[in-house]
Amino acid sequence: MVKSKRSSLKGLAAKYGLKPRKKFTAVHRVLKAKRKCIQCGSLKFIREAVGIWACRKCGFKIAGLAYDVKI
């Protein structure tokens, strides 16, 4: 049995084309990347909603961009 790579393109069919799938993959990787909290330094910094980022450990919240935090 051959193991395949995990892909974020599971729901996208070939009908969408290569360009949109590549763009979606790039955005998805940035969105799901591990981030460090500015205040406590833990890796539990996640996106709560569009533009709202929060640390699960210390509760620190910050407003940023939709898919990434620019600090």
Biopython code that builds the backbone (N, CA, C, O; Angstrom):
import numpy as np
from Bio.PDB.StructureBuilder import StructureBuilder

atoms = [
    (1, "MET", "N", (0.841, -1.168, 0.000)),
    (1, "MET", "CA", (0.000, 0.000, 0.000)),
    (1, "MET", "C", (0.896, 1.245, 0.000)),
    (1, "MET", "O", (1.825, 1.345, 0.801)),
    (2, "VAL", "N", (0.619, 2.172, -0.883)),
    (2, "VAL", "CA", (1.407, 3.382, -1.012)),
    (2, "VAL", "C", (0.737, 4.499, -0.227)),
    (2, "VAL", "O", (-0.464, 4.737, -0.352)),
    (3, "LYS", "N", (1.544, 5.184, 0.591)),
    (3, "LYS", "CA", (1.015, 6.311, 1.350)),
    (3, "LYS", "C", (1.110, 7.563, 0.487)),
    (3, "LYS", "O", (2.114, 7.786, -0.190)),
    (4, "SER", "N", (0.083, 8.360, 0.516)),
    (4, "SER", "CA", (0.087, 9.592, -0.264)),
    (4, "SER", "C", (0.301, 10.784, 0.659)),
    (4, "SER", "O", (0.086, 10.701, 1.868)),
    (5, "LYS", "N", (0.725, 11.888, 0.068)),
    (5, "LYS", "CA", (0.930, 13.113, 0.827)),
    (5, "LYS", "C", (-0.426, 13.672, 1.244)),
    (5, "LYS", "O", (-1.418, 13.512, 0.532)),
    (6, "ARG", "N", (-0.462, 14.316, 2.378)),
    (6, "ARG", "CA", (-1.683, 15.015, 2.794)),
    (6, "ARG", "C", (-1.758, 16.304, 2.018)),
    (6, "ARG", "O", (-0.772, 17.033, 1.913)),
    (7, "SER", "N", (-2.891, 16.582, 1.489)),
    (7, "SER", "CA", (-3.058, 17.763, 0.663)),
    (7, "SER", "C", (-4.237, 18.582, 1.146)),
    (7, "SER", "O", (-5.221, 18.044, 1.653)),
    (8, "SER", "N", (-4.124, 19.893, 0.983)),
    (8, "SER", "CA", (-5.231, 20.766, 1.344)),
    (8, "SER", "C", (-6.209, 20.910, 0.185)),
    (8, "SER", "O", (-7.167, 21.679, 0.270)),
    (9, "LEU", "N", (-5.974, 20.182, -0.889)),
    (9, "LEU", "CA", (-6.809, 20.273, -2.084)),
    (9, "LEU", "C", (-7.858, 19.178, -2.135)),
    (9, "LEU", "O", (-8.379, 18.880, -3.210)),
    (10, "LYS", "N", (-8.180, 18.576, -1.010)),
    (10, "LYS", "CA", (-9.077, 17.434, -0.998)),
    (10, "LYS", "C", (-10.445, 17.751, -1.600)),
    (10, "LYS", "O", (-11.001, 16.915, -2.312)),
    (11, "GLY", "N", (-10.997, 18.921, -1.338)),
    (11, "GLY", "CA", (-12.325, 19.253, -1.826)),
    (11, "GLY", "C", (-12.332, 19.877, -3.209)),
    (11, "GLY", "O", (-13.402, 20.099, -3.775)),
    (12, "LEU", "N", (-11.157, 20.166, -3.770)),
    (12, "LEU", "CA", (-11.103, 20.813, -5.082)),
    (12, "LEU", "C", (-10.895, 19.764, -6.173)),
    (12, "LEU", "O", (-9.953, 18.975, -6.118)),
    (13, "ALA", "N", (-11.753, 19.767, -7.126)),
    (13, "ALA", "CA", (-11.644, 18.813, -8.232)),
    (13, "ALA", "C", (-10.743, 19.387, -9.323)),
    (13, "ALA", "O", (-10.330, 20.545, -9.257)),
    (14, "ALA", "N", (-10.450, 18.580, -10.306)),
    (14, "ALA", "CA", (-9.607, 19.011, -11.414)),
    (14, "ALA", "C", (-10.295, 20.071, -12.269)),
    (14, "ALA", "O", (-9.639, 20.778, -13.034)),
    (15, "LYS", "N", (-11.600, 20.179, -12.143)),
    (15, "LYS", "CA", (-12.342, 21.132, -12.978)),
    (15, "LYS", "C", (-11.995, 22.590, -12.687)),
    (15, "LYS", "O", (-12.254, 23.462, -13.516)),
    (16, "TYR", "N", (-11.415, 22.863, -11.523)),
    (16, "TYR", "CA", (-11.082, 24.242, -11.175)),
    (16, "TYR", "C", (-9.795, 24.724, -11.830)),
    (16, "TYR", "O", (-9.580, 25.932, -11.929)),
    (17, "GLY", "N", (-8.954, 23.837, -12.270)),
    (17, "GLY", "CA", (-7.718, 24.227, -12.925)),
    (17, "GLY", "C", (-6.560, 24.311, -11.950)),
    (17, "GLY", "O", (-6.740, 24.247, -10.734)),
    (18, "LEU", "N", (-5.380, 24.455, -12.502)),
    (18, "LEU", "CA", (-4.162, 24.422, -11.701)),
    (18, "LEU", "C", (-3.917, 25.728, -10.953)),
    (18, "LEU", "O", (-3.530, 25.702, -9.785)),
    (19, "LYS", "N", (-4.133, 26.865, -11.603)),
    (19, "LYS", "CA", (-3.842, 28.158, -10.975)),
    (19, "LYS", "C", (-4.646, 28.398, -9.695)),
    (19, "LYS", "O", (-4.052, 28.729, -8.669)),
    (20, "PRO", "N", (-5.972, 28.244, -9.716)),
    (20, "PRO", "CA", (-6.726, 28.449, -8.473)),
    (20, "PRO", "C", (-6.349, 27.469, -7.372)),
    (20, "PRO", "O", (-6.340, 27.833, -6.196)),
    (21, "ARG", "N", (-6.037, 26.229, -7.741)),
    (21, "ARG", "CA", (-5.646, 25.248, -6.736)),
    (21, "ARG", "C", (-4.314, 25.606, -6.102)),
    (21, "ARG", "O", (-4.139, 25.422, -4.898)),
    (22, "LYS", "N", (-3.372, 26.113, -6.885)),
    (22, "LYS", "CA", (-2.075, 26.534, -6.347)),
    (22, "LYS", "C", (-2.234, 27.740, -5.423)),
    (22, "LYS", "O", (-1.602, 27.806, -4.369)),
    (23, "LYS", "N", (-3.079, 28.692, -5.818)),
    (23, "LYS", "CA", (-3.313, 29.867, -4.979)),
    (23, "LYS", "C", (-3.978, 29.465, -3.665)),
    (23, "LYS", "O", (-3.610, 29.966, -2.602)),
    (24, "PHE", "N", (-4.950, 28.569, -3.738)),
    (24, "PHE", "CA", (-5.633, 28.090, -2.544)),
    (24, "PHE", "C", (-4.647, 27.391, -1.609)),
    (24, "PHE", "O", (-4.695, 27.591, -0.395)),
    (25, "THR", "N", (-3.763, 26.580, -2.164)),
    (25, "THR", "CA", (-2.783, 25.866, -1.361)),
    (25, "THR", "C", (-1.844, 26.836, -0.663)),
    (25, "THR", "O", (-1.527, 26.649, 0.512)),
    (26, "ALA", "N", (-1.394, 27.873, -1.370)),
    (26, "ALA", "CA", (-0.493, 28.855, -0.779)),
    (26, "ALA", "C", (-1.158, 29.583, 0.386)),
    (26, "ALA", "O", (-0.546, 29.755, 1.440)),
    (27, "VAL", "N", (-2.401, 30.010, 0.203)),
    (27, "VAL", "CA", (-3.131, 30.710, 1.259)),
    (27, "VAL", "C", (-3.403, 29.773, 2.427)),
    (27, "VAL", "O", (-3.293, 30.179, 3.584)),
    (28, "HIS", "N", (-3.752, 28.543, 2.143)),
    (28, "HIS", "CA", (-4.068, 27.573, 3.188)),
    (28, "HIS", "C", (-2.835, 27.260, 4.036)),
    (28, "HIS", "O", (-2.951, 27.110, 5.253)),
    (29, "ARG", "N", (-1.669, 27.160, 3.421)),
    (29, "ARG", "CA", (-0.436, 26.901, 4.176)),
    (29, "ARG", "C", (-0.108, 28.059, 5.103)),
    (29, "ARG", "O", (0.301, 27.843, 6.244)),
    (30, "VAL", "N", (-0.283, 29.289, 4.626)),
    (30, "VAL", "CA", (-0.028, 30.466, 5.464)),
    (30, "VAL", "C", (-1.020, 30.498, 6.627)),
    (30, "VAL", "O", (-0.641, 30.795, 7.759)),
    (31, "LEU", "N", (-2.270, 30.197, 6.352)),
    (31, "LEU", "CA", (-3.313, 30.235, 7.373)),
    (31, "LEU", "C", (-3.080, 29.197, 8.468)),
    (31, "LEU", "O", (-3.269, 29.492, 9.648)),
    (32, "LYS", "N", (-2.677, 28.000, 8.092)),
    (32, "LYS", "CA", (-2.534, 26.909, 9.050)),
    (32, "LYS", "C", (-1.141, 26.786, 9.656)),
    (32, "LYS", "O", (-0.896, 25.862, 10.432)),
    (33, "ALA", "N", (-0.225, 27.688, 9.325)),
    (33, "ALA", "CA", (1.133, 27.632, 9.865)),
    (33, "ALA", "C", (1.122, 27.879, 11.373)),
    (33, "ALA", "O", (0.249, 28.577, 11.887)),
    (34, "LYS", "N", (2.096, 27.303, 12.075)),
    (34, "LYS", "CA", (2.213, 27.512, 13.513)),
    (34, "LYS", "C", (2.808, 28.884, 13.759)),
    (34, "LYS", "O", (3.764, 29.289, 13.099)),
    (35, "ARG", "N", (2.227, 29.598, 14.725)),
    (35, "ARG", "CA", (2.687, 30.943, 15.055)),
    (35, "ARG", "C", (3.021, 31.037, 16.531)),
    (35, "ARG", "O", (2.458, 30.332, 17.368)),
    (36, "LYS", "N", (3.948, 31.924, 16.822)),
    (36, "LYS", "CA", (4.371, 32.145, 18.191)),
    (36, "LYS", "C", (3.617, 33.334, 18.777)),
    (36, "LYS", "O", (3.454, 34.360, 18.117)),
    (37, "CYS", "N", (3.164, 33.192, 20.005)),
    (37, "CYS", "CA", (2.482, 34.290, 20.692)),
    (37, "CYS", "C", (3.497, 35.381, 21.011)),
    (37, "CYS", "O", (4.626, 35.096, 21.410)),
    (38, "ILE", "N", (3.085, 36.624, 20.833)),
    (38, "ILE", "CA", (3.974, 37.752, 21.075)),
    (38, "ILE", "C", (4.221, 37.941, 22.566)),
    (38, "ILE", "O", (5.311, 38.337, 22.980)),
    (39, "GLN", "N", (3.209, 37.659, 23.361)),
    (39, "GLN", "CA", (3.295, 37.923, 24.783)),
    (39, "GLN", "C", (3.965, 36.796, 25.570)),
    (39, "GLN", "O", (4.878, 37.056, 26.355)),
    (40, "CYS", "N", (3.529, 35.555, 25.373)),
    (40, "CYS", "CA", (4.060, 34.455, 26.194)),
    (40, "CYS", "C", (5.046, 33.560, 25.449)),
    (40, "CYS", "O", (5.792, 32.815, 26.084)),
    (41, "GLY", "N", (5.066, 33.614, 24.112)),
    (41, "GLY", "CA", (6.020, 32.832, 23.345)),
    (41, "GLY", "C", (5.597, 31.405, 23.029)),
    (41, "GLY", "O", (6.386, 30.649, 22.461)),
    (42, "SER", "N", (4.386, 31.019, 23.376)),
    (42, "SER", "CA", (3.928, 29.653, 23.082)),
    (42, "SER", "C", (3.504, 29.543, 21.614)),
    (42, "SER", "O", (3.284, 30.553, 20.946)),
    (43, "LEU", "N", (3.395, 28.322, 21.131)),
    (43, "LEU", "CA", (2.998, 28.071, 19.744)),
    (43, "LEU", "C", (1.497, 27.834, 19.614)),
    (43, "LEU", "O", (1.060, 27.167, 18.676)),
    (44, "LYS", "N", (0.718, 28.356, 20.521)),
    (44, "LYS", "CA", (-0.737, 28.159, 20.511)),
    (44, "LYS", "C", (-1.464, 29.410, 20.042)),
    (44, "LYS", "O", (-2.562, 29.703, 20.515)),
    (45, "PHE", "N", (-0.872, 30.138, 19.133)),
    (45, "PHE", "CA", (-1.448, 31.364, 18.600)),
    (45, "PHE", "C", (-2.241, 30.998, 17.356)),
    (45, "PHE", "O", (-1.664, 30.551, 16.365)),
    (46, "ILE", "N", (-3.578, 31.183, 17.396)),
    (46, "ILE", "CA", (-4.453, 30.730, 16.316)),
    (46, "ILE", "C", (-5.380, 31.846, 15.863)),
    (46, "ILE", "O", (-5.492, 32.880, 16.520)),
    (47, "ARG", "N", (-6.035, 31.630, 14.748)),
    (47, "ARG", "CA", (-7.031, 32.564, 14.242)),
    (47, "ARG", "C", (-8.394, 32.190, 14.803)),
    (47, "ARG", "O", (-8.840, 31.055, 14.635)),
    (48, "GLU", "N", (-9.056, 33.118, 15.462)),
    (48, "GLU", "CA", (-10.397, 32.884, 15.994)),
    (48, "GLU", "C", (-11.460, 33.194, 14.953)),
    (48, "GLU", "O", (-12.415, 32.435, 14.786)),
    (49, "ALA", "N", (-11.294, 34.305, 14.256)),
    (49, "ALA", "CA", (-12.220, 34.732, 13.219)),
    (49, "ALA", "C", (-11.401, 35.526, 12.196)),
    (49, "ALA", "O", (-10.187, 35.672, 12.338)),
    (50, "VAL", "N", (-12.071, 36.027, 11.182)),
    (50, "VAL", "CA", (-11.366, 36.791, 10.157)),
    (50, "VAL", "C", (-10.762, 38.033, 10.796)),
    (50, "VAL", "O", (-11.483, 38.919, 11.253)),
    (51, "GLY", "N", (-9.439, 38.092, 10.825)),
    (51, "GLY", "CA", (-8.737, 39.251, 11.363)),
    (51, "GLY", "C", (-8.544, 39.253, 12.865)),
    (51, "GLY", "O", (-7.948, 40.191, 13.393)),
    (52, "ILE", "N", (-9.022, 38.241, 13.580)),
    (52, "ILE", "CA", (-8.850, 38.170, 15.029)),
    (52, "ILE", "C", (-7.985, 36.968, 15.372)),
    (52, "ILE", "O", (-8.339, 35.829, 15.066)),
    (53, "TRP", "N", (-6.856, 37.227, 16.006)),
    (53, "TRP", "CA", (-5.895, 36.202, 16.376)),
    (53, "TRP", "C", (-5.781, 36.163, 17.892)),
    (53, "TRP", "O", (-5.766, 37.211, 18.536)),
    (54, "ALA", "N", (-5.700, 34.979, 18.466)),
    (54, "ALA", "CA", (-5.664, 34.847, 19.923)),
    (54, "ALA", "C", (-4.748, 33.698, 20.331)),
    (54, "ALA", "O", (-4.547, 32.736, 19.590)),
    (55, "CYS", "N", (-4.205, 33.835, 21.528)),
    (55, "CYS", "CA", (-3.360, 32.787, 22.111)),
    (55, "CYS", "C", (-4.235, 31.926, 23.015)),
    (55, "CYS", "O", (-4.972, 32.451, 23.850)),
    (56, "ARG", "N", (-4.159, 30.630, 22.854)),
    (56, "ARG", "CA", (-4.954, 29.717, 23.683)),
    (56, "ARG", "C", (-4.380, 29.591, 25.090)),
    (56, "ARG", "O", (-5.094, 29.230, 26.026)),
    (57, "LYS", "N", (-3.100, 29.885, 25.238)),
    (57, "LYS", "CA", (-2.456, 29.713, 26.539)),
    (57, "LYS", "C", (-2.687, 30.912, 27.458)),
    (57, "LYS", "O", (-3.149, 30.748, 28.587)),
    (58, "CYS", "N", (-2.367, 32.121, 26.979)),
    (58, "CYS", "CA", (-2.447, 33.295, 27.856)),
    (58, "CYS", "C", (-3.674, 34.172, 27.598)),
    (58, "CYS", "O", (-3.969, 35.052, 28.407)),
    (59, "GLY", "N", (-4.399, 33.957, 26.487)),
    (59, "GLY", "CA", (-5.598, 34.728, 26.206)),
    (59, "GLY", "C", (-5.349, 36.051, 25.497)),
    (59, "GLY", "O", (-6.281, 36.837, 25.327)),
    (60, "PHE", "N", (-4.125, 36.313, 25.083)),
    (60, "PHE", "CA", (-3.773, 37.546, 24.388)),
    (60, "PHE", "C", (-4.461, 37.590, 23.027)),
    (60, "PHE", "O", (-4.422, 36.609, 22.285)),
    (61, "LYS", "N", (-5.094, 38.725, 22.689)),
    (61, "LYS", "CA", (-5.787, 38.876, 21.413)),
    (61, "LYS", "C", (-5.211, 40.053, 20.654)),
    (61, "LYS", "O", (-4.776, 41.044, 21.241)),
    (62, "ILE", "N", (-5.215, 39.922, 19.330)),
    (62, "ILE", "CA", (-4.718, 40.986, 18.471)),
    (62, "ILE", "C", (-5.508, 40.977, 17.171)),
    (62, "ILE", "O", (-5.981, 39.928, 16.733)),
    (63, "ALA", "N", (-5.651, 42.140, 16.560)),
    (63, "ALA", "CA", (-6.300, 42.238, 15.261)),
    (63, "ALA", "C", (-5.214, 42.270, 14.198)),
    (63, "ALA", "O", (-4.215, 42.975, 14.338)),
    (64, "GLY", "N", (-5.415, 41.506, 13.145)),
    (64, "GLY", "CA", (-4.434, 41.436, 12.074)),
    (64, "GLY", "C", (-5.117, 41.277, 10.734)),
    (64, "GLY", "O", (-6.279, 41.646, 10.560)),
    (65, "LEU", "N", (-4.390, 40.728, 9.805)),
    (65, "LEU", "CA", (-4.941, 40.472, 8.484)),
    (65, "LEU", "C", (-5.794, 39.213, 8.515)),
    (65, "LEU", "O", (-5.804, 38.493, 9.514)),
    (66, "ALA", "N", (-6.508, 38.944, 7.429)),
    (66, "ALA", "CA", (-7.430, 37.822, 7.390)),
    (66, "ALA", "C", (-6.716, 36.468, 7.467)),
    (66, "ALA", "O", (-7.174, 35.568, 8.171)),
    (67, "TYR", "N", (-5.599, 36.317, 6.750)),
    (67, "TYR", "CA", (-4.942, 35.011, 6.699)),
    (67, "TYR", "C", (-3.593, 34.984, 7.382)),
    (67, "TYR", "O", (-2.989, 33.918, 7.495)),
    (68, "ASP", "N", (-3.101, 36.122, 7.840)),
    (68, "ASP", "CA", (-1.779, 36.175, 8.460)),
    (68, "ASP", "C", (-1.734, 37.341, 9.439)),
    (68, "ASP", "O", (-2.560, 38.251, 9.379)),
    (69, "VAL", "N", (-0.771, 37.299, 10.327)),
    (69, "VAL", "CA", (-0.579, 38.368, 11.293)),
    (69, "VAL", "C", (0.710, 39.082, 10.920)),
    (69, "VAL", "O", (1.769, 38.457, 10.851)),
    (70, "LYS", "N", (0.632, 40.371, 10.681)),
    (70, "LYS", "CA", (1.821, 41.185, 10.394)),
    (70, "LYS", "C", (2.049, 42.077, 11.605)),
    (70, "LYS", "O", (1.277, 42.999, 11.866)),
    (71, "ILE", "N", (3.113, 41.793, 12.337)),
    (71, "ILE", "CA", (3.385, 42.558, 13.548)),
    (71, "ILE", "C", (4.703, 43.291, 13.428)),
    (71, "ILE", "O", (5.105, 43.993, 14.356)),
]
sb = StructureBuilder()
sb.init_structure("model")
sb.init_model(0)
sb.init_chain("A")
sb.init_seg("    ")
for serial, (resi, resn, name, xyz) in enumerate(atoms, 1):
    if name == "N":
        sb.init_residue(resn, " ", resi, " ")
    sb.init_atom(name, np.array(xyz, "f"), 0.0, 1.0, " ", f" {name:<3s}", serial, name[0])
structure = sb.get_structure()
